[in-house]
Amino acid sequence: MKKLSILFLIMALGVTGIVFGQFTEQLSDTATLGLSGTVPQYVEITINANGAGTGLDLTQEETTAFEVATVTESGNTPYTVSANSPTGFTLQHETETGYAVTYTLFYGGVNVESNVGAVSTGTFGSATTKSITMTHGAVSTSDPSGTYSDTITFTISAD
């Protein structure tokens, strides 16, 4: 029995030596941790009409551009601002088709009608405020009375 106990002791020491013998001394180690987040694209446009674009005196032509609104555009990504008019950038009579008054709209000094695809572009950063101005023609004395109007839609889109 004593021989058997010694044999087990020798085997245990041998196994322990084999297990511990596989490790080498290590005094330091490194590991990495990756961190990331996502910021979604953001664009915004606001228009502040000053009232000058309503109540226009269409009996008199106005050739000097006057401000009708300011627009503020902003985003955290490159963007494009476009403009669209359902009447083709004319003031249309409210009920009588074929009667219209021409006008020219400027967005930050850029003629909107000739730059329908992109009246403004920008990049990320602080908000930019621009002036919207216009000139307009006059009705003839034979044109019908009533309201002549147009609604322009400005769209800001991330590029």
C-alpha positions, 0 to 999 in steps of 0.5 A: 500500500505504501508503494501505491501511495508513493506511486500516486504522489509521483504521478500527481507531482508529474501531472502538476509539473506538466500542467504548470510547466506549460505556463511561462512567466507573464508580467504584463498584457494588453487588450483593446476596446473599440468604441463608436457611435453614429450621428444621423444626417440632419438638415433644416430650413425655416422661412420667416416672412415679413409681410411684404410679400402679401398685399402687393400693389400689382397695379404698379411694376416694382423693379427694385428688389425688396425683401419679403422674407429671410430663410435660415438653413442648417445641417450637419452634412452637405446639403442643397436647397431647391425651389419649386413653384406650381405656377412656374414662378408667376402670380396667377389669378385665383379663378381666371386661367391665363391671367398672371403677373410675372415676378422674379424671386431672389434667394440670397441674391440668386435668381430662383427661377433660373436656378430651380435645381439648386438655389443654395448649397451648404456644408455642416456647421452653423446656421446660415441666414439669407434674404429672399427678395423679389421684383414684380410686373404689373397687371394691365388695365384689362386684367380681371380684379382679384387675388394673384398668388403663388406658393413657393416650396423650398426644400433642403436635402442632404447630398 
